[in-house]
Amino acid sequence: MNNAQKDTYRALAAAKEICDGRHPMEDRATILITLDHVIATVPIAAMGNDPKKAIAMLNEGVIPSVEERIMLFANKRQPK
């Protein structure tokens, strides 16, 4: 298994943990609150508990990357 496949596996496992048996559509609000916690916690941990560095990493690296992944997903779903 290559690194990209491992990342996909980790992401799916994390999504299952975040949803924690809740219905993704019906329990959207509570799931997104949990996701907010994750989005705040991981950059803080990755940047050595430095909130300024965590915010910079989030704004400059994570958000653009997430937007790109969502657009790739959207493009794959469009009928040809």
Backbone as a ProteinNet text record, in pm:
[ID]
protein_1_A
[PRIMARY]
MNNAQKDTYRALAAAKEICDGRHPMEDRATILITLDHVIATVPIAAMGNDPKKAIAMLNEGVIPSVEERIMLFANKRQPK
[TERTIARY]
85.6	0	90.2	65.4	148	96.4	170.8	134.8	-0.5	-33.3	-164	-277.5	-260.6	-363.3	-374.7	-261	-263	-334.3	-309.6	-376.7	-527.5	-568.8	-712.3	-773	-705.2	-753	-765.7	-663.6	-668.2	-784	-803.3	-910.5	-1047.5	-1066.6	-1195	-1215	-1108.3	-1117.5	-1149.6	-1086.3	-1113.1	-1256.9	-1306.1	-1444.1	-1542.5	-1514.6	-1602	-1600.4	-1483.8	-1473.6	-1547	-1532.8	-1598.8	-1750.1	-1798.9	-1944	-1991.9	-1911.4	-1937.3	-2078.7	-2122.1	-2254.1	-2368.3	-2337.6	-2442.2	-2469.5	-2590.4	-2626.5	-2568.7	-2488.4	-2420.4	-2513.9	-2633.9	-2725.5	-2813.1	-2867.9	-2960.2	-2888.9	-2766.1	-2689.6	-2576.9	-2597.3	-2494.2	-2435.6	-2519.7	-2471.5	-2374.2	-2409.6	-2321.7	-2194	-2205.4	-2086.4	-1991.9	-2045.4	-1960.5	-1895.9	-1962	-1899.8	-1778.5	-1794.6	-1681.1	-1569.3	-1604.5	-1504.6	-1431.8	-1503.9	-1439.4	-1332.5	-1364.1	-1266.6	-1142.8	-1163.2	-1050.5	-967.3	-1034	-964.2	-882.2	-928	-850.4	-737.4	-763.9	-668.2	-546.5	-568	-456.4	-351.7	-388.8	-284.6	-212	-283.5	-217.1	-112.2	-148.9	-53.9	62.9	32.4	136.8	234.1	189.4	274.5	326.6	337	398	323.3	191.3	105.2	120.6	166	177.8	55.2	-39.6	-164.1	-143.4	-48.3	-24.3	24.5	115.7	164.2	52.7	-30.8	-142.4	-239.9	-270.1	-360.4	-298.2	-169.6	-101.6	-103.8	-74.8	-76.4	-216.4	-316.1	-453.6	-490.2	-463	-501.1	-419.9	-291.9	-204.2	-190.1	-208.4	-185.7	-307.4	-377.7	-486.4	-610.5	-658.2	-782.2	-771.4	-665.6	-656	-651.6	-584.6	-575.4	-712	-786.3	-919.4	-1011.8	-1006.2	-1088.9	-1056	-927.9	-885.6	-939.3	-932.9	-983.7	-1134.5	-1207.1	-1352	-1383.6	-1308.6	-1331.2	-1297.2	-1191.4	-1158.2	-1272.1	-1326.4	-1440.5	-1560.5	-1587.6	-1700.1	-1681.5	-1560.6	-1534.9	-1550.8	-1515	-1530.7	-1676.8	-1760.7	-1902.6	-1984.2	-1929.3	-2005.3	-2018.7	-2141.1	-2158	-2085.4	-2036.5	-1961.8	-2047.1
-117.2	0	123.5	215.9	336.8	442.7	551.6	656.2	718.7	741.9	801	708	579.6	483.4	479.4	485.8	488	613.3	728.1	852.2	840.9	781.4	762.8	673.5	565.2	473.9	545.7	626.6	701.4	801.6	868.6	968.2	902.5	787.9	717.4	669.1	619.9	576	694.5	809	928.8	975.8	971.4	1013	923.5	793.3	701.5	735.4	766.2	802.6	933.9	1030	1159.2	1142.2	1061.7	1037.6	954.9	859.4	780.5	723.8	665.2	603.9	701.1	829.1	927.8	930.6	963.4	972.2	1101.1	1091.3	1210.5	1325.4	1294.5	1401.9	1447.3	1353.5	1387.7	1452.1	1411.3	1462.7	1555.4	1620.7	1705	1807.2	1875.2	1983.2	1929.7	1821	1768.5	1708.5	1649.1	1594.5	1708.1	1817.6	1930.2	1997.2	1994.4	2047.6	1961.3	1829.3	1739.9	1766.5	1785.2	1815.3	1945.9	2047	2172.4	2147.7	2061.9	2028.4	1964	1872.7	1804.7	1904.5	1990.3	2087.5	2183.4	2213.9	2300.7	2225	2102.3	2026.5	1979.3	1927.2	1869.7	1975	2090.2	2190	2240.2	2254.1	2297	2193.8	2066.8	1961.2	1956.5	1969	1961.1	2078.3	2189.6	2308.4	2332.9	2226	2235.6	2324.8	2321.4	2400.9	2551.5	2593.2	2736.3	2776.9	2850	2882.8	2970.1	3061.4	3147	3064.2	2971.7	2884.4	2791.6	2745.8	2658.2	2730.4	2854.7	2932.7	2955.9	2987	3007.8	2880.4	2766	2639.8	2611.1	2636.1	2612.2	2698.8	2827.4	2920.4	2904.6	2877.2	2873.4	2735.2	2631	2496.9	2408.2	2404	2308.3	2349.6	2470.4	2512	2504.4	2558.3	2544.1	2397.5	2313.8	2171.5	2103.3	2135.8	2077.7	2122.2	2250.2	2299.3	2225.3	2201.1	2129.9	1986.7	1919.2	1781.8	1776.9	1873.3	1877.3	1900.1	1987.4	2012	1888.8	1816.8	1692.8	1592.5	1581.8	1493.1	1535.5	1666.4	1718	1689.6	1707.6	1683.1	1536.9	1447.6	1304.4	1264.3	1335.3	1301.6	1355.8	1453.5	1513.5	1413.9	1402.4	1312.6	1368	1275.7	1317.9	1311.7
0	0	0	-93.7	-100.2	-2.1	10.1	107.9	80.1	-47	-80.6	-37.9	-59.6	-17.7	134.6	202.8	349.3	400.4	335	374.9	355	243.7	218.7	325.2	359.4	462.5	596.8	632.4	757.7	758	644.6	635.4	652.6	589.9	604.1	748.1	809.4	949.3	1040.7	1014.5	1095.3	1076	952.9	926.6	1001.6	1003.8	1078.1	1226.8	1280	1421.3	1449.5	1360	1379.1	1374.9	1280.1	1272.4	1391	1435.7	1556.3	1561.9	1450.7	1446.3	1420.3	1416.7	1388.1	1238.2	1200.6	1058.2	1000.3	892.6	839.1	800.4	754.4	715.5	832.4	905.2	1013.9	1132.9	1157.9	1272.1	1226.3	1114.7	1052.2	1149.1	1224.4	1311.9	1417	1482.4	1586.7	1527.5	1410.7	1343.7	1306.1	1255.3	1216.7	1337.5	1451.6	1573.8	1610.5	1601	1627.3	1527.6	1401	1298.3	1330.6	1377.2	1418.2	1523.7	1618.8	1723.4	1662.3	1569.7	1504.6	1426	1349.4	1265.3	1350.8	1469.9	1559.1	1628.4	1668.3	1748.5	1669	1550	1473.7	1436.6	1380.9	1350.9	1476	1585.9	1709	1749.8	1745.7	1781.6	1683.2	1554.4	1451	1458.1	1511.7	1517.8	1659.8	1737.4	1870.1	1966.9	1962.6	2051.2	2032.9	1915.4	1884.3	1802.3	1864	1794.3	1670.9	1673.6	1556.1	1438.6	1463.9	1357.3	1308.6	1400.7	1363.4	1271	1302.1	1216.9	1079.9	1077.3	949.1	866.2	928.5	856.3	803.4	883.7	842.9	722.5	730.3	623.6	496.2	510.3	393.4	331.9	410.7	359.2	357.4	469.2	482.1	402.7	421.2	355.2	202.8	140.5	-5.3	-50.3	25.4	-9	2.8	106.8	125.4	12.1	-22.9	-133.3	-263	-286.3	-406.8	-406.3	-293.2	-284.8	-308.8	-255	-275.8	-423.8	-489.1	-631.9	-716.2	-680.8	-751.3	-737.6	-617	-593.8	-678.3	-680.6	-758.7	-907.7	-956.5	-1097.6	-1134.6	-1046.1	-1071.7	-1075.2	-1002.3	-994.6	-1109.5	-1182	-1292.6	-1407.4	-1463	-1578.6	-1699.6	-1781	-1900.7	-2023.4
[MASK]
++++++++++++++++++++++++++++++++++++++++++++++++++++++++++++++++++++++++++++++++

